[in-house]
Amino acid sequence: MIQYKSEFLRELSWRGFIKQVTHEAELDAYCASGTPVAYIGFDATADSLHVGSLLQIMMLRIFQRHGGKPVALMGGGTTKIGDPTDKEKSRPLLTSAQIDTNIAGIKRAFAPFLKFGDGASDAIMVNNADWLDKLGYIQLLREIGIHFTINTMVKQDTVARRLEAEQPYTFLEFNYLLMQSYDFLELFKRHGCRIQFGGSDQWGNILGGVDLVHKVEGGKAFGLTAHLITTASGGKMGKTADGAVWLNADKRSPYEYWQFWRNTEDADVARFLRFFTDLSQDEIIRLEALKGAEINDAKVALANAATSLLHGDAAAKEAEAAAKAVFSAGASSDSLPTALVPQAELDAGLLVAAACTAAGLSKSNGEARRLIEQGAIKVNDELVSDPNAKVSPADLQNGAIKISAGKKRHALIKAG
């Protein structure tokens, strides 16, 4: 590995991001001079991004901090195909209206991490539907298709795996490589973009774009991928027992977000401090050295730093205070996730199982009943043993009922 001249690549390197790069020395020189431009594409498969996409956003953030211009590409066009990468079956096709709704939700996730504007290094957000929706089929075949060979395309891991397993790989999906490569070409022409970032599963698609820019425009373009992140226990990053860890606050509260990071496995703390915070190298090295019970201090530092980036310092402090109140004093806190139930339902007696479901502590009343039978549910810190137990206005404490699932998940129920 070369000794990088650009501050951006040096920081990516010590933080452990870099998996693969093209034209390493030339990329380093490009990043070290002027205002380099780089993009990452995000398909609109849901109305929010989750923590699994945060590594890519952090790459753009670090890039901007070192003087680069980030391009956040919304996949309004490519989502109509669906990225087949590492998928064992075709994605469900979304309507244009669903995609537009999802993009509107996804956009909110970027504001805390990137500075958008008209300045030289200000981030911009573009939508590939602006050019893909207007691209004629014959035009695509003649201008783009001639630069790709079936020989190369079938060697991509996803294609080869599907064919070997005799699973369908549709012609629609087969075109995704062309679409993503065409995005890079358009961004090169429109915005002078020369770098595409992505996870290492996107390596084949990124190489397609780099090659297309060279063949069509004679330009130099570069690719850089980050490691795919799994937890130390082998779990998928951003997934928990109760669902995805969404970035939008209306889908995952600041308190729940803080708790996700606070509950990081011991073996993951050092990596996650490097990947998902702005903490300095010296501070991270200090936190990495903590052992035994002191590693909890590193987890709190991780939770505070990650939550501050997304939700702000005040939200992080509130979440930490709420956690201390819940875990240390056994008290309730207004910073906990709160669910509103109709006053009439509470007056009539609300099943504890239904309260768990309303609060997001279980996916169904049946699951909540099983948790009760397992001794995992508490109401106002008192264990519930009857699967048909109910709560009523008599259980309100300071206007709320505290529901707990296990030792780490808590929520409030209020009438409203």
Buried (B, 14 or more C-beta within 10 A) or exposed (E): EEEBEBBBBBBBBBBEBBBBBBBBEEBBEBBBEEEBBBBBBBBBBBBBBBBBBBBBBBBBBBBBBBBBBBBBBBBBBBBBBBBBBEBEEBBEEBEEEBBBBBBEBBBBBBEBBBEBEEEEBEBBBBBBBEBBEEBEEEEBEEBBBEBBEEEEBEEBEBBEBBEEEEEEBBEBBBBBBBBBBBBBBBBBBEBBBBBBBBBEBBBBBBBBBBBBBBBBEEBBBBBBBBBBBEBEEEEEBBBBEBEBBBBBBEBBBBBBBBBBBBEBEEEBBBBBBBBBBEBEEEBBBEBBEBEEEEBEEBBBBBBBBBBBBBBEEEBBBBBBEBBEBBEEEEBBBBBBBBBEBEEEBBEEEBBBBBBBBBBBBBEEBEBBBBBBEEEBBBBBEEEBEEBEBBBEEEBBEEEBBBBBBBEEBBBBBBBE
